[in-house]
Amino acid sequence: MRFIVIGITDHPQPWFPPEVMEIIRQGRVFSGGKRHHEIVASLLPENAEWIDITVPLDAVFEQYQLIANSQQPKASLIVFASGDPLFFGFANTIKRKMPEAEIVVYPTFNSLQMLAHRLVMPYHDMRIVSLTGRPWAEFDRSLIERAEKIGVLTDKEHTPAAIAQRMIDFGYTHYQMCVGEHLGNPSHEKVTTLTLDEAAHRNFSMPNCVIVEANSQQPIANSQYGIPDSEFTLLDGREKMITKMPIRLLALQALHLPKKKVLWDIGFCTGSISIEARLQFPHLQIEAFEIRPECEAIIHENARKFRAPGINIHMGDFLSVCCDTIAAPDAVFIGGHGGHLKEIMGKVLRYLAPDGCIVMNSVKAPKVLTDSHQLWDEACLELSLQQEPSLRIQLNDYHPIEILKAYK
């Protein structure tokens, strides 16, 4: 099947070059969003058939396939899409859903380009993030990596106000926000530059997009490698309830996180492992688990203190938490097991990627009734896990720690 994908703006009377106008005049089957239909309806032939692009998209592509099966070879389906159809656009969806299809694209400026033009802002150095139907992950990563200029495609959930509030919550306040509404529509277009606090308390009409730009060189608290233990909010103020910074960094090294995608932190307590991993490896998806309800407020406080958005928190007994809808890990850190190490490792193995690894710190304390290293060895033998030689380390007057690592 042949798709001709034509980019349009929000202008109610769009202009197209003669070549595109001729394609529209000769067309029979058209498709696009409801707003696109309203914009181009007067240009379509009288006998035109229109297919609305609505979710679920599978139903839309079933209609496309019926058209393809009923048409002459090389017959075209003409699709209208916003801006540049290859910029987080519908042409990419066609390529994914119908990889054998022939696609011809006639783009126009995308919304972030148009906003940069209105602001006379160079945008070659702008980090681009789409939050349209997507989670916060890439936006959070851009903040952690201290991008100075971020262009954001929004939706009804990830609004300019929600974006501004998230930046404020996690301490990224050295930015200003520029919002473009109805770009390309001469009657409704509006471009506004605001502080984050102003943007967080204002409603903006859809469609819109956002550019946030750093307005100062405000120092970032997470710039050091290894967060000092004294800076964390602790569980009941107990210093022993945190993985000490040198051991924390060695455990992260053992997990080999630069090449991993998803980290599970089981028994996060203060959140020190999750937060350190989030700041040092912003590409990671982090899923943190904890049974003690009082730790939920602690990890939230520490994540905000150290500007580490995007840690997914799961409260409750790990053995009872349904993990079927949680991203499968290729790295797992076990920070606490409550005597159920074998059961926890067994459950982890049901989800662990083939190249995944498990790391745990074992305390060598004389008064500890249950030797976690022995439990680890027994679990690895029972579950047919391959172990690496352990690393033994002792800090000051604390008990020695052994860093244990195993693979499938």
MOUR-V279708 format. One record per backbone hydrogen bond with DSSP energy under -1.0 kcal/mol. NH is the residue of the N-H (numbers start at 1). CO is the residue of the C=O. If there is no record, write none. Layout:
nh co
NH CO
NH CO
This chain:
nh co
2 75
3 102
4 77
5 104
6 79
7 106
8 81
10 183
21 17
22 18
23 19
24 20
25 21
26 22
30 49
31 78
32 51
37 33
38 34
39 35
40 36
41 37
43 40
44 41
48 45
49 28
51 30
53 32
61 57
62 58
63 59
64 60
65 61
66 62
67 63
68 64
69 65
70 66
71 67
75 72
77 2
78 29
79 4
80 31
81 6
83 8
87 84
91 85
92 85
94 90
95 91
96 92
97 93
98 94
101 98
102 1
104 3
106 5
114 110
115 111
116 112
117 113
118 114
119 115
121 116
126 123
127 149
129 151
131 153
133 131
140 136
141 137
142 138
143 139
144 140
145 141
146 143
147 142
150 212
151 127
152 210
153 129
159 157
163 159
164 160
165 161
166 162
167 163
168 164
169 165
170 166
171 168
172 167
173 171
176 213
177 194
178 211
179 192
180 209
181 190
182 207
185 182
189 185
190 181
192 179
194 177
199 195
200 196
202 199
209 180
210 152
211 178
212 150
213 176
214 148
215 174
223 220
231 228
232 229
238 235
241 238
248 244
249 245
250 246
251 247
252 248
253 249
254 250
255 251
256 253
259 256
260 257
263 285
264 331
265 287
266 333
267 289
268 289
271 268
275 271
276 272
277 273
278 274
279 275
280 276
281 277
284 281
285 261
287 263
288 312
289 265
290 314
295 292
296 293
299 295
300 296
301 297
302 298
303 299
304 300
305 301
306 302
307 304
308 303
312 286
314 288
316 290
320 317
321 317
326 323
330 262
331 262
332 357
333 264
334 359
335 266
336 266
340 337
344 340
345 341
346 342
347 343
348 344
349 345
350 347
351 348
352 348
353 329
356 353
357 330
358 406
359 332
360 404
362 402
364 400
365 363
368 365
375 371
376 372
377 373
378 374
379 375
380 376
381 377
382 378
383 379
385 380
386 407
388 405
391 403
393 401
398 395
401 393
402 362
403 391
404 360
406 358
407 386
